[in-house]
């Protein structure tokens, strides 16, 4: 640091100790930005500081704070900032604030640990006060746009309680000198040194990640015997939900206010799962009726006279990985303050009859999208794996399956959970299929609140015998010593190919082949949609093969069930197969095999447009060869079923 830190500390350490000890009669305030201007008192504290300012924040987008802090720095007041630039992509303006602070010469360190810096605090050394709570330093989080009607619900706490101020001084120094979880961001040179004496941490404070907020809060809920009120922005850690449900089941009255925007936000999809569980249990729940947002994190445990508030949501990250600050207090005036605030919001008793909260209304899930078997497809395997994409809000599923166009329910309340990504499909395997039969299937998705969405009905047909009809010019056959006869069929633009066989490798192959003749140069493109996992090296792909003999020369661009994608080939009849090193990849993936003279090449693609060369081999083949789709189980006692479409 380029300037002397506050003189009292550098000259006589005892001075600060005596100052804090003398502040036995604490002056404390809670500010409610639903109707109060909580920004001006904080700006006044910044402008009044003459000894030193320490700030830690997730993001800052209100330039008034930046201007005031920079002005104090220019006036000679030492300033330190703990920041987290990972907020920049989400919160427009934060990057500008960080750049301006750095340009002013203010020392800054940033959090580099997995969990973000979720602090929202300012510490004023000369005044011996600290401000913290749930409010980020944004224009709407300290001052309402319209009182009671358009505001961010927050807790803004300012105190000169010596135990709390001392705790924050120690925790700030801990972070400032931490070289594991923090790094120098700007204007820091020389050794990292502590500024304050090391004070004991007030046992009523909670500082994740070193202290598990979830474990402490769950214990407090478990000890409650009278009544619980909760105002919580985000609920994704089921530990809190389970504890609340247990309290409800033992007869404790509970009321919950939560935030609408978080309920169906895919980034936090477990919020709806948890809130729906609370609703289904019969717990009274309300959410925002005003135009802002409920960003508060407050809990009232009446039998213990305990108010819990701070920066932590009911999330796993807020409990054990993010840097947070929370207060478990039994100060009666604070409990009464939060109780009055909650009652006003719950009962909508704000001046003018403003509606701040409305009854929570659960939302339904998305309709399931049937993925495979494709509608009107032909299936040649003994069973079918019904595969669907439910989206992020379905949790429980009913499967309807049968031989009528309105199939009966055959499985109910399958707890398969929501889709965590766009490729997270849910699956159910049918009973044994009967040849010569058309089957119909449908998925009904359900939330934990019991709301449903009914998906479309799809069908597939099992041919009367052997494979179904293939496109004109195509045929199929088993090649080599297969343990179980394979088959191939075509319907709705999709090939379904099943094959057993030990492998396509070594000096002879065993697999099922659906193919057509090729004379001269040519290529085959296809998208391998699914590969049944009969073995990790079960493989399917596009092949050019010199003959139908088991030991024939060939080139194959494959997708395996568990070993990635690879280009493999045999240079001549009876020779040992070889191949390029496999690369990661699973179905669905596009593959292409190309013959140009004696050069055979294999390619892969994620979209069928941009291709990556996987390997090449120079192989002397007949003028007329076979080109098609190859499937081997790598398990000669089982059929591997594969679906392939976009064949061209």
FENTAZI-V614138 format. One line per field, one symbol per residue. ss: DSSP state (a for helix, b for strand, c for the rest). phi: phi as a letter, one per 40 degrees, with the letter a starting at -180 (. if undefined). A space follows every 50 residues. Layout:
ss=???
phi=???
This chain:
ss=ccccccaaaaacaaaaaaaaaacccccbbbbcccccccaaaaaaaaaacc cbbbbbbccbccaaaaaaaaaaaacccbbbbbbcaaaccccccaaaaaaa aaaaccbbbbbcccccbccbbbbbccccbbbbbcccbccccccccbcccb cbbccbbbbccaaaaaaaaaaaaaaacccccbbbbbcccccccccccccc ccccbbccccccaaaaaaaaaaacccbbbbbbccbccaaaaaaaaaaaac ccbbbbbbcaaaaccaaacaaaaaaaaaaacccbbbbbccccbbccbbbb baaacbbbbbcccbcaaaaaccbccbbbbccaaaaaaaaaaaaaaaaccc aaacccbbbcccccccccbbbbccccbbccccccbbbbbccccccbbbbb bbccccccbbbbbbbccccccccccbbbbcccccccbbbbbbbbbbcccc cbbbcccbbbbbccccccccccccbbbbbcccccccbbbbbccbbbbbbc cccbbccbbcbbbbbbbbbccbbbbbbbbbbcccccccbbbbbbbccccc cccbbbbbbbccccbbbbbbcccccccbbcccbcccccbbbbbbbbccbb bbbbbccccccbbbbbbbcccccbbbbbbbbbcccccccbbbbbbccc
phi=.cbccdcdcccadcdcdcccccccccbbbbbbccabcccccccccccccb bibbbbacabbccccdcccccccccgccbbbbbacccdccbdhccccccc ccccgccbbbcbcdcccbcaabbbcccfbbbaibcccbdccbbccbdgba accabbbbabddcccccccccccdccccccbbbcbagbbgccbcbbcccc cdcccbbcccbcccccccccccccbbabbbbbcbbbccdccccccccccc gccbbbbbbccccbbdcbcccccccccccccgccbbbdbcccacbcbbbb bcccfbbbaibcccbccccbbccbabbbbbccccdccccccccccccfbc dggcccbbdcbcbcccccbccaccdgcbbbccbbbcbabcgcbcbbbbbb aibbcbcccbabfcccgcccacbccbbacccdcbcgbbbbaabbcacccg cbaccccbbabcccagccccddgcaaacbgcccbccaaaaaggbcbbbac gcibafbabaabbbaacbbgciabbabccabcccaccdaaibbbbcbccc bccabbbbbccabgbabbabcadgcccaacccbcibccacbabbbbgccb bbbbacbgbcbbcciaacbcbccbbbbibbbbcfaccbcccbbbbfca
